[in-house]
Amino acid sequence: MSQRSTYPPGAPCWVTVLQADASAARDFYGPLFGWEFLGPGGSDAMPYFVATLDGAEVAGIGSLPEGVQPAWMTEVRVEDADAVGRRAAAAGGTVLAGPMELPPVGRLTVLADPVGAVVCAIEPDAREGAQRVNEPGAWGMSALQAPDAAAVTPFYAEVFGWQPEPFGPATMWRLPGYVGGEPQQPVPRDVVAAMVPATAGKPPAWGVDFWVHDADTAAATAAQLGGQVLVEPHDDPVIGFRNAVLADPEGAPFSVSQLLS
């Protein structure tokens, strides 16, 4: 388990799932991960709920902006939400929205990388990020599915300072000087994100992974709660986890990982 109160610039720090019915989404994610909820924040028309695990803030459930599909979004901590937009545009990306004021959380800029995958940059105010990570019921890591690693690695290096390192068919992104994760993990602790080859026929996108006590139980629970099992639980001895890919009732995909002893 990692308890965190701060994140350095360049470190992913928060995840939010965007839903057509944010209130109803609590009935899926609460029982699945053992979450309770604060809120609603936001507005009456677009409520936002903060998920907590044993009182610690771990993720968000937000309302869908017009024209956006249900999905999990990853936020990266930055020092200046305006400057990151300029760097993103210069590196071949696009500023989709912002910077926007989200009091009391901070200032948010929504970006698309050169292949179209969406990622958010947050200049924090009241919330630094997830207070617990890398434990059952909490977010573990985000990963980009992209068809061409060479097309996006310069973008993330310029915008967030990430350094790529091959890891089998995947790529690890490292943030020099950062210490995260857990001591027993098979990759260096300055790894902040990963990139994997895109699935044929699916657009490039960032995905999120949550740790669970039991991947098989999580998959069965998701199905009982109206979600889907997109990839059945399976062992990945290379990274030391048992994984499954799930989707919530609105179709937003995410993965779960059980640490193998």
N, C-alpha and C positions, 0 to 999 in steps of 0.2 A: 504494500500500500504506500502511495505517495501523498502526503499532505502538502499543499502549496498555497502560499499567500502572495507570491509575485511571479511574474514571467518576464524574461528579458526580451527586448525587441527581436523579432524574428522567430519567436517560439509560438506555435499554435497554442491557443489558450482557452478556447471555448467552442462548443458546438450547439447548434439550434436546429430543430426540425421544423420546417414550415408546413403547415397543414391548413386545409380548407376549414376544418372545425377543430381549432386548437383545444377547446374545452373537452371535446369527445376524445381527443388523443390521450388525455390523461388516463382514461379507462383502459388503454392498451399498455402504455409504457409504465404506469404505476405498478400494476401487478407483475409485469415482466421483469423489471429491474429492482423492485422494492422502493420505488421513489414516492416521496410526498411532494407537495407543490406549494410554492408561494405565489401570490398574485390573486387576481390578474393585474399585471401592469399594462402598458400600452394604452389603448383606447377601448371604448365599448364595442366599436366595430371591428377592431383588430387586437384582441387581447393577447397578452404574452405571459406565460407561466414559467417560473424558475423551478426546476426539479432539484430536490434535495435528497441526500443519502445520509441518514443519521445526523441530519441538521446541517450538513455541508452542501453548498451549491455545486451542482455537477453538470447541468445541461439546461437547455431551454426548449420550450415549445411555443412557437410563434405562429401568427396568422399569415396566410399566403398573400403576397402582393398580387395585383392583377397581372395575369399572363404568365405566372410562375407555376411550375409543377411541384407537387409535394416532394420534398427532398431534405436531407440533412446537409447543413452548411457548416463549414469550418472557418473559424476566425483566428487570424494571426495577429499577435500583439505588435504594434508599431509605435514609434515615437511621434509621428506626424502623419495624420490621415490625408492631408493635402499633398504632402511631398510623395507619399507612396503612390498616389494616383498619377503624378507626373512621371515617376520612375516606371510605372507599369506601362503607360502609354509609350514612353521612349523605348521600352524593351519589347514592343510588339503586342502588348495586351490592350485591353479596353476598359475604361471606367464605365460600369453599367449604372451605378448610382452613387450619390454622395460626393464629398463627405456630408453625412447627415448627423445631426445632433440627436442622440438618444439618451436624454437625461434620465436617471443619474449615471447611466452605464458608461457613456463616452461618445466618441465620434467614430462613425463607421463608414468605410468606403467599400463598395462591392465591385470586384474586378473579374474580368474574364482573361485567362491566359491565352497565348497565341493559338491554341487548339480549341478554345472555347469553354474549357472547364472553369467553373465559377468558384472563387474563393474570396473571403472577406478579410479586410484589414481593420483592426480596432485600435484606436487610441484611447486607452481606458481612463475612466474617472473613478467611479465608485466601485466597479467590479474589475479586478485584475484578471480573473479567469476562474476555471474550475478549481475548487478547493480540495477535491480528492480525485485522484486518477490512478489507473493501473491497479484496480481492485475490483472484485465482483460487484456489478451494479454501476460501475463508473467507466467513463471513456478511457480507452487505451491509446489509440493512435489513429490518425487519418491517413488515407492513401489515395493517390491520384491514379486513375486508370487512363492511360494515354497511348495513342497508337505509335508515337514517335518520341522517344526520350530526348533526342537531340533537338527537337523543336521547342522544348519547354525548359530544359535545364538552364540555358542562359537567362531566361525570364526570372526564374525563382532565385537565381544567384544575384541578379541585379536588384530585384524588388525586396527580397527578405534576407539575403546574405547566405543562402543555403549552398552547401557544397555537395555535389553528387558523388556517390561511390557505388560501383556495381555490387550486387548481392544476388548471385545466380541470375535468373531472368529478370529480377527486380532491380530497383535502384534505391539505395538509402540516401536520404538527405540529412547532412550533418550541419549543425550550427556550432562552430568552434567556441569552446568555453562554456557551453550549456551542459548542465548535469540534470538528466531526467530519468524516467523509466525506473527500473528496479535492478538491484545488483545482480540478480540471477539471470537477467535477460541475455540472449545469445548475440545481441548486437551492441555496439558502443553506446554509452549513455548520452552522448551528444546527438544521437539520431532523433530528429524531430518529426519526420514524416517519411513516407515511402512512395514509390511509384512502381506500378505493375503494368504489364501489357494490357491494352484494352481488349475487352471481349468483343468478338466479331459482331458487327451490327449494332453495337451500343455506342452512344456518343461519349466523348471524354467527360469524366466527372470525378469529383472528389467524393470518397466514401469514408464512413466513420466505423470504428470498431469498438465494441464494449466488452469488457471482461465479464465473465459469468462463472458461477460455481460449477455448472454442468451444462455443456452445450446441447446435449440431447434433451434435457428437461426444458431449456430455454426454447428450443425449436418447437417442442410439443406445446408449450404454453402459448407461444406466439400464434400457432395455428388455432388453438382453442379460443383465443381472444379475437379472432377474425383476421389475423395476418396470414402471411404465406411463408413457406419454406422454399426459398429459391435454390439453395444448394444444401443438401443434407449434411449433417455433422460428419466430419472426417478428420483424421489425425494428420498433422503436418509436423513430422519429426524434425525437420530442418529448423523450424522456428520454435518448436517445443509447445505447440498449442493444438487443441482440438477445436476446429472452426466450423461455423455454419453461416450461411448468408440468408437473411430474413427480409421481409417487408412488412410494414405496418398496414392497417386496413385501408389507408389511402394510397398505398403503393410505394411509399418512400423506402428504398432499400438501405440496409445496414448489415454489419456482420457482428458476430459474437465469438469470443475466444475463451476457451477454458485452458488454463495453464496446466500442462502435463507434469506430473511429479517425476 
